[in-house]
Amino acid sequence: MIDIWLKKAFVHIDRFLLGMLLLVIMVALFVLYSASGQSTDQVLRQIINLGAALTLMWVVSHIPPQRLESIAVPAYVLGLLLLVGVALFGDVSHGARRWLNLGVARIQPSEGMKLAVPLMLAWYFARREATLRLADYGMAAILLALPLGLIVKQPDLGTALLIGASGFYVLFLAGLSWRIMGGLAVIIGALIPIVWPLLHDYQRKRVLILLDPSQDPLGAGYHTIQAMIALGSGGFAGKGWLHGTQAQLDFLPERHTDFIFAVFGEEFGLLGISLLMLLFLAIIARGLVIAANAQNMFSRLLAGSITLTFFTYAFVNMGMVSGILPVVGVPLPLISYGGTSLVTLLLGFGILMSIQTHKKLVAS
């Protein structure tokens, strides 16, 4: 009886993908314990976050892709209205207006757009699959630009980067030509001198610090310098769990959130980083296989975007911690402490599982 119930409960769970996710999560809890100064309270809070996120992933995996497609437009419109609400009435914290107080809850609408935008764009292209024209890509770019403009204005460059990437991946997978992408790259490059003066002072400083962190070693460059010291001191095999000096002696800032990768690198070295990257690559490869085998254009575009956005999460975080990208506030996926990004990520994986397992049921 129990076996039958378990089979029914996990019929829409992709076991390989779940296995890889759980391995990364186990690693995350060990690293978080060290990065938080051996705080069991913080680890317990993250376990609660994980429980909620995994439950939501399970629920979403049982929703057929056809149902997800039907809510794409309402989800996008609601998210856009909430972003407008943030711009007009949002709470200001640390110079940024990112949160909306609804009375019963305080939400960050930009997080929901990480899924609403690819849902909307995948729906849009699926409706025009037979008659795709250049104008359709232009309309899709407008649908992407509307939430991006509101999020950049908050300002929240990290979230804007991830949402922009998720939308771009849908356009790319829908067949946007390399010539157009090359032309856009040239245009963006030409616009840099115009956009540069429009950036906030702290945003310009992040780019300049990327080129030379030592120009402000105790200020804007401190994060990058300490993170690079931690990664370098880890060597090949690392200093061992709980023995990383940069983290344990409190030199490394934000070590349990955006810079947790530096803690991991110092304690487990190049060997540990290589194994973690293999786990990430296994998750990405499984996601791309699910996208390639999807039964229709909507599912293929959505699965591909979710998978490649996960890659962007990891690449940007590792890049900023190692000093090859500016600091933009992107967490290391599944590893960094926090509930909001964790829920968004696992909801995305729930969608991947839905696309994979419902395809199997239809085929049978």
Long-range contacts (C-beta under 8 A, 24 or more apart in sequence): 9-58, 11-357, 12-61, 12-62, 12-353, 12-354, 12-357, 12-358, 13-58, 13-61, 13-353, 13-357, 14-286, 14-290, 14-352, 14-353, 14-356, 14-357, 16-286, 17-283, 17-286, 17-287, 17-290, 17-349, 17-352, 17-353, 17-356, 18-353, 20-279, 20-282, 20-283, 20-286, 21-283, 21-334, 21-346, 21-349, 23-279, 24-276, 24-279, 24-280, 24-283, 24-334, 24-335, 25-50, 25-334, 27-264, 27-276, 27-279, 27-335, 28-334, 28-335, 28-336, 30-241, 31-260, 31-263, 31-264, 31-267, 31-335, 32-256, 32-260, 32-335, 32-337, 33-242, 34-241, 34-242, 34-244, 34-247, 34-248, 34-263, 34-267, 35-247, 35-255, 35-256, 35-260, 35-263, 35-337, 36-256, 36-337, 37-248, 37-250, 38-242, 42-256, 42-337, 46-337, 49-338, 49-339, 49-342, 49-343, 50-342, 52-339, 52-343, 53-339, 53-342, 53-343, 53-345, 53-346, 53-347, 54-346, 56-343, 56-346, 56-347, 56-350, 57-346, 57-347, 57-349, 57-350, 57-353, 58-350, 59-350, 60-347, 60-350, 60-351, 60-353, 60-354, 61-350, 61-351, 61-353, 61-354, 61-357, 62-354, 63-354, 64-354, 64-358, 65-296, 65-298, 65-299, 65-302, 65-351, 65-354, 65-355, 65-358, 68-119, 68-302, 68-351, 68-354, 69-119, 69-122, 69-123, 69-126, 69-298, 71-119, 72-116, 72-119, 72-120, 72-122, 72-123, 73-120, 73-123, 75-112, 75-115, 75-116, 75-119, 75-120, 76-116, 76-117, 76-119, 76-120, 76-143, 78-116, 79-109, 79-112, 79-113, 79-116, 79-117, 79-147, 80-146, 80-147, 80-150, 82-107, 82-109, 82-112, 83-109, 83-110, 83-113, 83-147, 83-150, 83-151, 84-150, 85-109, 86-110, 86-150, 86-154, 87-150, 87-153, 87-154, 90-154, 96-154, 96-155, 96-156, 97-154, 98-154, 98-156, 108-340, 110-147, 110-151, 110-154, 110-156, 110-159, 110-160, 110-163, 111-159, 111-340, 111-341, 111-343, 111-344, 112-344, 113-147, 113-151, 113-159, 113-163, 114-159, 114-162, 114-163, 114-166, 114-309, 114-344, 114-348, 115-306, 115-344, 115-347, 115-348, 115-351, 116-147, 117-143, 117-144, 117-147, 117-163, 117-166, 117-167, 118-166, 118-167, 118-169, 118-170, 118-301, 118-302, 118-305, 118-306, 118-309, 119-302, 121-167, 121-170, 121-171, 121-174, 121-301, 121-305, 122-170, 122-297, 122-298, 122-299, 122-301, 122-302, 122-305, 123-298, 125-170, 125-174, 125-297, 125-298, 125-301, 126-296, 126-297, 126-298, 126-301, 129-297, 132-174, 132-175, 134-180, 137-171, 137-174, 137-176, 137-180, 140-167, 140-170, 140-171, 140-174, 141-171, 143-167, 144-168, 144-171, 155-200, 155-203, 156-329, 157-203, 157-328, 157-329, 158-316, 158-328, 158-329, 158-330, 161-312, 161-316, 161-328, 161-330, 162-309, 162-312, 162-313, 162-316, 162-330, 165-308, 165-309, 165-312, 166-305, 166-306, 166-308, 166-309, 166-312, 167-305, 169-304, 169-305, 169-308, 169-309, 170-301, 170-302, 170-304, 170-305, 173-291, 173-300, 173-301, 173-304, 173-305, 174-297, 174-301, 206-326, 206-327, 206-328, 207-326, 209-326, 209-327, 210-323, 210-325, 210-326, 213-323, 222-253, 223-253, 223-254, 223-259, 223-327, 224-320, 224-323, 224-327, 226-251, 226-252, 226-253, 226-262, 227-252, 227-259, 227-261, 227-262, 227-321, 227-322, 227-323, 228-322, 228-323, 230-262, 230-263, 230-265, 230-266, 231-262, 231-265, 231-266, 231-321, 231-322, 233-266, 234-265, 234-266, 234-267, 234-268, 234-269, 234-270, 234-272, 235-269, 235-270, 236-269, 236-270, 236-271, 237-268, 237-269, 237-270, 237-271, 238-265, 238-266, 238-267, 238-268, 238-269, 238-271, 238-272, 239-266, 239-267, 239-269, 240-267, 241-267, 241-268, 242-267, 243-267, 256-336, 256-337, 257-331, 257-336, 257-337, 257-338, 258-317, 258-320, 258-321, 258-327, 258-329, 258-330, 258-331, 258-332, 258-336, 259-321, 260-331, 260-332, 260-335, 260-336, 260-337, 261-317, 261-318, 261-321, 261-332, 261-335, 262-321, 264-335, 265-321, 280-311, 280-314, 280-333, 283-310, 284-308, 284-310, 284-311, 287-352, 290-352, 290-355, 290-356, 291-355, 293-356, 293-359, 294-355, 294-359, 295-359, 295-362, 295-363, 299-355, 299-359, 302-351, 302-355, 303-351, 303-352, 303-355, 306-348, 306-349, 306-351, 306-352, 307-352, 309-348, 310-345, 310-348, 313-345
